Amino acid sequence: MPHPGAAELPRLRVVTREIEAPEDLLPYTTTHDPLFWSRRGDTLAAFGTVLALTAGSSAPAAELAARWRQLTARAVIDDPVGIAGTGLIGFGSLAFDASSPRGSTLIVPDLVVGRRGGRAWVTRVSLADADADPRPELPPRSPFGPQWSAALGPGRMSAEGYQDAVRAALAAISERRYDKVVLARDLVGTVPAGADLRRLIRSLLTGYPDCWVFAVDGLLGASPETLVTVSGGTVTARVLAGTTARGADADADAEASLALSDSTKDQDEHRFAVQSVLASLRPHTRALAAAEQPFTLRLPNVWHLATDVEGDLADGSSSLDLVAALHPTAAVAGTPTAAAVEAIGQLEPFDRGRYAGAVGWIGASGDGEWAIALRCAQFGLDAEGERMPLTAYAGAGIVADSDPESELVETRVKFRPIVDALA
């Protein structure tokens, strides 16, 4: 897998052709290292790697955005379909912290099968000077491997340790060192080596069709939170902050939703997150708008307070440029951001890797879709022996009125999508 420097970026040849829409795109990606992106039926499935761009600076999203411009400026693109996801695209997975050894990457696949709004296509990417036939053809479907399951257990942050960390954060908040910090904990487990990871994707697609279901460079999950999308000059984002578990029956569920809406603690947490996104997007947009009050978003396992943000792109920024401007948001770090990120490094006994970073895709025009990597697990793709390691993460926003036990319960609820899918 080549990792070229800025001066070594190759010239790519990209050909997209429309096809009849396959019923299921998941079999068109690989079993062990799937590249996949889907929400509400709009799907990108890919395999192979023409090249992978990796970032080595303190601003990985900005570095990848600049190198993507260089790459697309040299590419020869034949794309008569011309809708979101066609032509040259890169799948990205970015670390939460630029200093993480996990790093950030943008992968350009050999072949992409896509579907959006009832239309479908195949894209073939090759080196411009290669002798290979550039015409795209629908590849054979790869049969699913055997069923498998995995159990998760305590990681570096135990339940007791998590509550102690929340107490330490509350003490710092009372001393006005920061207003909010998002603290995560981890669970670890293994799956059989060679397990067909598409079975996990299938479970997440079935259980969470309104989420961004993703698989990029061994990071698999189903995120409810849009970091940013850019489409034809329109910028959108969805802010989620403030969470409660769904009720056991209809009455309890309605009460849970109402209690979340009336919660001063959750409203404060949500306000910090919305202000963070608006402040980051304003320099790049015009007519930026967000509702004054959040709405309650219903997911299979939780209620969230949610606010949609929309504006018009004003400065030609790409979706990756906006990722650079937005990350990390108050929803996954805290407020003020610098102080919160420093506190995370002190209070969490592990590297987050790409959890709570950005995951998504970018096209040649700069348009793209990016989510915050939540409800996810990182798989060790180069495992030796009979088992493959994985780590899952979940976090909660800590503000002045937080209760350590309640925040622990919130993380348990947020673990449910990935734990249930692994089972």
C-alpha positions as CSV (number, residue, x, y, z in Angstrom):
1,M,0.0,0.0,0.0
2,P,1.8,3.2,-1.1
3,H,2.0,6.2,1.2
4,P,3.3,8.9,-1.1
5,G,4.6,12.3,0.1
6,A,3.2,15.5,-1.2
7,A,5.7,15.7,-4.1
8,E,5.1,12.1,-5.1
9,L,1.4,12.0,-5.6
10,P,0.5,10.0,-8.7
11,R,-1.7,10.9,-11.5
12,L,-4.9,8.9,-11.3
13,R,-7.4,7.8,-14.0
14,V,-11.0,7.5,-12.8
15,V,-13.9,6.1,-14.7
16,T,-17.5,6.0,-13.4
17,R,-20.4,4.3,-15.2
18,E,-24.0,3.9,-14.2
19,I,-25.4,0.4,-13.6
20,E,-28.7,-1.2,-12.6
21,A,-29.0,-0.8,-8.8
22,P,-28.0,-4.0,-6.9
23,E,-30.3,-5.0,-4.1
24,D,-27.4,-5.3,-1.6
25,L,-24.0,-3.6,-1.9
26,L,-22.4,-5.1,1.2
27,P,-21.1,-8.2,-0.6
28,Y,-19.0,-5.9,-2.9
29,T,-16.5,-5.1,-0.1
30,T,-14.0,-7.4,1.5
31,T,-14.5,-9.7,4.5
32,H,-11.5,-8.7,6.6
33,D,-10.9,-5.0,5.9
34,P,-14.2,-3.6,4.5
35,L,-14.5,-0.1,3.1
36,F,-18.2,0.9,3.6
37,W,-20.4,3.9,4.1
38,S,-24.2,3.9,4.3
39,R,-27.2,5.8,5.6
40,R,-30.8,5.3,4.8
41,G,-30.0,3.2,1.8
42,D,-27.4,5.6,0.2
43,T,-24.3,3.4,0.2
44,L,-20.7,3.2,-0.9
45,A,-18.9,-0.2,-0.9
46,A,-15.3,-0.4,-2.0
47,F,-12.3,-2.6,-2.1
48,G,-8.6,-2.5,-3.0
49,T,-6.2,0.4,-2.4
50,V,-4.7,2.5,-5.2
51,L,-3.0,4.7,-2.6
52,A,-3.4,5.8,1.1
53,L,-2.6,9.3,2.2
54,T,-1.4,9.5,5.8
55,A,-1.0,12.7,7.8
56,G,2.1,13.4,9.9
57,S,1.4,16.9,11.1
58,S,-0.3,18.4,14.1
59,A,-3.2,19.3,11.8
60,P,-4.1,16.0,10.0
61,A,-7.4,17.1,8.5
62,A,-5.9,20.3,7.0
63,E,-2.9,18.3,5.7
64,L,-5.1,15.7,4.1
65,A,-7.3,18.4,2.6
66,A,-4.3,20.1,1.0
67,R,-2.9,16.8,-0.4
68,W,-6.4,15.8,-1.7
69,R,-6.5,19.0,-3.7
70,Q,-3.2,18.2,-5.2
71,L,-4.3,14.7,-6.0
72,T,-7.6,15.7,-7.7
73,A,-6.0,18.5,-9.7
74,R,-3.8,15.9,-11.4
75,A,-6.5,13.2,-11.8
76,V,-8.2,12.4,-15.2
77,I,-11.8,11.8,-14.3
78,D,-14.5,10.5,-16.6
79,D,-17.8,10.7,-14.6
80,P,-21.0,11.2,-16.7
81,V,-23.1,10.2,-13.7
82,G,-22.1,13.3,-11.6
83,I,-23.9,12.7,-8.3
84,A,-22.6,12.6,-4.8
85,G,-20.1,9.7,-4.4
86,T,-19.3,9.2,-8.0
87,G,-15.9,9.9,-9.6
88,L,-12.8,10.0,-7.5
89,I,-13.5,9.6,-3.8
90,G,-11.4,8.9,-0.7
91,F,-12.5,7.2,2.5
92,G,-11.1,8.9,5.6
93,S,-10.6,7.9,9.2
94,L,-9.0,10.6,11.4
95,A,-7.6,10.3,14.9
96,F,-9.2,12.2,17.8
97,D,-5.8,13.5,18.8
98,A,-3.2,14.4,16.2
99,S,-0.5,12.9,18.4
100,S,-2.2,9.4,18.5
101,P,0.0,6.6,17.2
102,R,-3.1,5.3,15.3
103,G,-2.7,8.2,12.9
104,S,-5.1,9.6,10.3
105,T,-5.6,8.2,6.8
106,L,-7.4,8.8,3.5
107,I,-7.8,5.7,1.3
108,V,-8.4,5.8,-2.4
109,P,-9.9,2.4,-3.4
110,D,-9.5,0.5,-6.7
111,L,-13.2,-0.1,-7.1
112,V,-16.3,1.6,-5.7
113,V,-19.9,0.4,-6.1
114,G,-22.4,3.1,-5.1
115,R,-26.1,3.7,-4.8
116,R,-27.9,7.0,-4.1
117,G,-31.6,7.9,-4.6
118,G,-32.3,4.8,-6.7
119,R,-29.3,5.3,-9.0
120,A,-26.2,3.1,-8.9
121,W,-22.8,3.1,-10.4
122,V,-19.3,1.5,-10.5
123,T,-16.1,3.5,-10.3
124,R,-12.7,2.2,-11.3
125,V,-9.5,4.0,-10.2
126,S,-6.1,3.2,-11.5
127,L,-2.7,4.9,-12.1
128,A,-2.9,7.0,-15.2
129,D,0.2,5.3,-16.7
130,A,-0.9,1.8,-15.9
131,D,-1.7,-0.7,-18.7
132,A,-4.8,-2.0,-16.9
133,D,-8.2,-1.7,-18.6
134,P,-9.8,1.3,-16.9
135,R,-13.4,0.4,-17.8
136,P,-15.4,-0.3,-14.6
137,E,-17.3,-3.5,-14.3
138,L,-19.5,-4.8,-11.4
139,P,-17.2,-7.2,-9.5
140,P,-18.4,-10.6,-8.3
141,R,-20.2,-10.7,-5.0
142,S,-18.1,-12.1,-2.2
143,P,-20.0,-14.7,-0.2
144,F,-20.4,-14.1,3.6
145,G,-18.2,-16.1,5.9
146,P,-19.4,-18.1,8.9
147,Q,-21.4,-16.5,11.7
148,W,-19.2,-15.4,14.7
149,S,-19.7,-13.6,18.0
150,A,-17.6,-11.7,20.5
151,A,-17.9,-10.6,24.1
152,L,-16.4,-7.4,25.5
153,G,-14.9,-6.9,28.9
154,P,-13.3,-4.1,30.9
155,G,-10.5,-2.2,29.3
156,R,-8.0,0.2,30.7
157,M,-10.8,2.3,32.3
158,S,-12.9,0.3,34.8
159,A,-16.4,1.3,35.9
160,E,-15.0,2.4,39.2
161,G,-12.2,4.2,37.5
162,Y,-14.6,6.0,35.3
163,Q,-16.7,7.3,38.2
164,D,-13.5,8.5,39.9
165,A,-12.5,10.3,36.7
166,V,-15.9,12.0,36.6
167,R,-15.5,13.2,40.2
168,A,-12.1,14.6,39.3
169,A,-13.6,16.4,36.3
170,L,-16.4,17.8,38.5
171,A,-13.8,19.2,40.9
172,A,-12.0,20.9,38.0
173,I,-15.3,22.3,36.8
174,S,-16.0,23.7,40.2
175,E,-12.6,25.4,40.1
176,R,-13.6,26.9,36.7
177,R,-10.8,25.2,34.8
178,Y,-13.3,24.2,32.1
179,D,-17.1,24.2,31.7
180,K,-17.5,20.7,30.1
181,V,-15.3,17.7,29.4
182,V,-16.3,14.5,27.6
183,L,-14.9,11.4,29.3
184,A,-14.8,8.0,27.6
185,R,-14.1,4.5,28.7
186,D,-13.1,1.4,26.8
187,L,-14.1,-2.2,26.5
188,V,-11.8,-4.8,24.9
189,G,-12.4,-8.2,23.3
190,T,-11.4,-10.5,20.5
191,V,-13.0,-12.1,17.4
192,P,-11.9,-15.1,15.5
193,A,-9.0,-14.3,13.1
194,G,-10.4,-14.1,9.6
195,A,-13.9,-13.2,10.9
196,D,-16.1,-11.8,8.2
197,L,-16.5,-8.2,9.6
198,R,-19.4,-7.5,7.2
199,R,-21.6,-9.5,9.5
200,L,-21.1,-6.8,12.1
201,I,-21.9,-4.1,9.5
202,R,-25.1,-6.0,8.5
203,S,-26.2,-6.1,12.1
204,L,-25.6,-2.3,12.5
205,L,-27.4,-1.6,9.2
206,T,-30.4,-3.6,10.4
207,G,-30.5,-2.1,13.9
208,Y,-29.5,1.5,13.1
209,P,-30.6,2.5,9.6
210,D,-30.8,6.2,10.4
211,C,-27.2,6.3,11.6
212,W,-24.0,6.6,9.5
213,V,-22.8,2.9,9.3
214,F,-19.1,2.9,8.5
215,A,-16.1,0.7,8.1
216,V,-12.8,2.4,7.3
217,D,-9.3,1.0,8.0
218,G,-10.6,-1.4,10.7
219,L,-12.9,1.2,12.4
220,L,-16.5,-0.1,12.3
221,G,-19.5,1.5,13.8
222,A,-22.9,3.3,13.5
223,S,-22.7,7.0,14.4
224,P,-25.8,9.1,14.9
225,E,-23.8,12.4,14.7
226,T,-23.1,14.2,11.5
227,L,-19.9,16.3,11.8
228,V,-20.3,18.0,8.5
229,T,-21.6,17.5,5.0
230,V,-20.9,19.6,1.9
231,S,-23.1,19.2,-1.1
232,G,-23.3,21.7,-4.0
233,G,-22.4,24.6,-1.8
234,T,-24.7,23.7,1.1
235,V,-23.1,22.9,4.5
236,T,-25.0,20.9,7.1
237,A,-24.2,19.5,10.5
238,R,-26.1,17.8,13.3
239,V,-25.2,18.4,16.9
240,L,-26.0,15.8,19.5
241,A,-25.3,16.4,23.2
242,G,-27.5,15.3,26.0
243,T,-28.6,11.7,26.2
244,T,-31.0,9.5,28.1
245,A,-31.9,5.8,27.8
246,R,-35.2,4.8,26.0
247,G,-38.1,3.8,28.3
248,A,-39.2,0.2,28.8
249,D,-42.7,0.9,27.5
250,A,-44.5,3.7,25.7
251,D,-45.3,5.7,28.8
252,A,-41.8,5.4,30.2
253,D,-40.4,6.3,26.9
254,A,-42.4,9.5,26.6
255,E,-41.4,10.4,30.2
256,A,-37.7,9.9,29.3
257,S,-38.0,12.1,26.3
258,L,-39.7,14.9,28.3
259,A,-37.3,14.6,31.1
260,L,-34.4,15.1,28.7
261,S,-36.0,18.1,27.2
262,D,-36.5,19.6,30.6
263,S,-33.1,18.8,32.0
264,T,-31.1,21.9,32.7
265,K,-27.9,19.8,32.8
266,D,-28.5,18.4,29.4
267,Q,-29.6,21.7,27.9
268,D,-26.4,23.3,29.1
269,E,-24.3,20.5,27.7
270,H,-26.1,20.8,24.4
271,R,-25.7,24.6,24.2
272,F,-22.0,24.3,24.6
273,A,-21.8,21.9,21.7
274,V,-24.0,24.0,19.4
275,Q,-22.0,27.2,20.1
276,S,-18.8,25.3,19.3
277,V,-20.1,24.2,15.9
278,L,-21.5,27.6,15.0
279,A,-18.3,29.4,15.9
280,S,-16.2,27.0,13.8
281,L,-18.4,27.2,10.7
282,R,-19.1,31.0,10.6
283,P,-15.8,32.0,9.0
284,H,-16.5,29.6,6.1
285,T,-20.2,30.2,5.5
286,R,-23.0,32.7,5.1
287,A,-26.6,32.4,6.1
288,L,-25.6,29.9,8.8
289,A,-28.7,29.0,10.9
290,A,-29.6,26.7,13.8
291,A,-32.8,26.3,15.7
292,E,-33.0,28.2,19.1
293,Q,-34.1,25.0,20.9
294,P,-33.0,21.4,20.3
295,F,-35.4,18.6,19.4
296,T,-35.4,15.1,20.8
297,L,-33.9,12.6,18.4
298,R,-35.2,9.0,18.9
299,L,-32.8,6.1,18.3
300,P,-33.4,2.4,19.1
301,N,-31.5,2.7,22.4
302,V,-31.4,6.3,23.4
303,W,-33.0,9.8,23.1
304,H,-30.6,12.6,22.2
305,L,-31.0,16.4,22.2
306,A,-30.3,17.4,18.7
307,T,-29.8,20.6,16.7
308,D,-29.4,20.8,12.9
309,V,-27.2,23.5,11.5
310,E,-27.3,24.6,7.8
311,G,-25.5,27.3,5.8
312,D,-24.1,28.2,2.4
313,L,-20.4,27.7,1.7
314,A,-18.7,31.1,1.3
315,D,-15.0,30.4,0.8
316,G,-14.6,27.3,-1.3
317,S,-13.6,25.1,1.6
318,S,-13.8,21.4,1.0
319,S,-15.6,19.1,3.4
320,L,-12.1,18.1,4.8
321,D,-11.3,21.8,5.4
322,L,-14.4,22.0,7.5
323,V,-13.5,18.9,9.4
324,A,-10.3,20.6,10.2
325,A,-12.2,23.7,11.4
326,L,-14.7,21.8,13.4
327,H,-12.7,19.0,15.1
328,P,-12.8,18.5,18.0
329,T,-16.3,19.8,18.8
330,A,-17.6,20.4,22.3
331,A,-19.8,17.3,21.8
332,V,-16.8,15.0,21.9
333,A,-14.1,17.1,23.7
334,G,-15.6,19.9,25.9
335,T,-15.5,23.6,26.5
336,P,-13.1,25.4,26.3
337,T,-11.7,22.9,23.8
338,A,-7.9,23.2,24.6
339,A,-8.5,22.8,28.3
340,A,-10.9,19.9,27.8
341,V,-8.5,18.0,25.5
342,E,-5.8,18.5,28.1
343,A,-8.1,17.1,30.8
344,I,-9.0,14.1,28.6
345,G,-5.3,13.3,28.3
346,Q,-4.9,13.4,32.1
347,L,-8.1,11.5,33.0
348,E,-8.4,8.8,30.4
349,P,-5.8,6.0,30.8
350,F,-5.8,5.1,27.1
351,D,-5.3,6.6,23.6
352,R,-8.7,7.2,21.9
353,G,-7.2,6.4,18.5
354,R,-9.9,7.3,16.0
355,Y,-12.8,7.1,18.4
356,A,-14.5,10.5,18.4
357,G,-12.5,11.6,15.4
358,A,-13.9,12.1,11.9
359,V,-14.9,9.3,9.6
360,G,-16.4,9.7,6.1
361,W,-15.6,10.4,2.5
362,I,-14.6,13.2,0.2
363,G,-15.1,13.6,-3.6
364,A,-13.0,15.4,-6.2
365,S,-15.1,18.5,-5.9
366,G,-14.5,18.7,-2.1
367,D,-18.1,17.7,-1.3
368,G,-18.4,14.8,1.1
369,E,-20.0,13.4,4.2
370,W,-18.3,13.1,7.6
371,A,-19.6,11.8,10.9
372,I,-18.1,11.7,14.3
373,A,-16.8,8.2,14.9
374,L,-19.1,7.1,17.8
375,R,-20.7,3.8,18.7
376,C,-17.7,2.1,17.2
377,A,-14.9,-0.4,17.6
378,Q,-11.4,-0.5,16.3
379,F,-10.3,-3.9,15.0
380,G,-6.6,-5.0,14.9
381,L,-6.4,-6.1,11.3
382,D,-2.8,-7.4,11.5
383,A,-3.5,-9.9,14.3
384,E,-1.4,-13.0,14.6
385,G,-2.7,-16.3,15.9
386,E,-6.3,-17.4,16.2
387,R,-8.0,-14.2,17.6
388,M,-8.2,-10.6,16.4
389,P,-8.3,-7.9,19.1
390,L,-10.8,-5.1,19.2
391,T,-11.5,-2.1,21.4
392,A,-14.8,-0.3,21.7
393,Y,-15.4,3.2,23.2
394,A,-18.2,5.2,24.7
395,G,-18.3,8.6,26.5
396,A,-20.4,11.1,28.2
397,G,-20.3,14.9,28.6
398,I,-19.5,16.0,32.1
399,V,-20.8,19.4,33.3
400,A,-21.4,21.0,36.7
401,D,-24.6,19.1,37.4
402,S,-23.3,15.6,36.3
403,D,-23.6,12.6,38.6
404,P,-20.9,10.0,38.3
405,E,-23.2,7.0,38.5
406,S,-25.6,8.5,35.9
407,E,-22.7,9.2,33.5
408,L,-21.5,5.6,33.8
409,V,-25.0,4.4,33.0
410,E,-25.0,6.7,29.9
411,T,-21.8,5.0,28.6
412,R,-23.4,1.6,29.1
413,V,-26.4,2.7,27.0
414,K,-24.0,4.0,24.3
415,F,-22.1,0.8,24.2
416,R,-25.3,-1.1,23.3
417,P,-25.2,-0.8,19.5
418,I,-21.7,-2.3,19.1
419,V,-22.1,-4.8,22.0
420,D,-25.4,-6.1,20.6
421,A,-24.0,-6.3,17.1
422,L,-20.9,-8.2,18.2
423,A,-23.2,-10.7,20.1
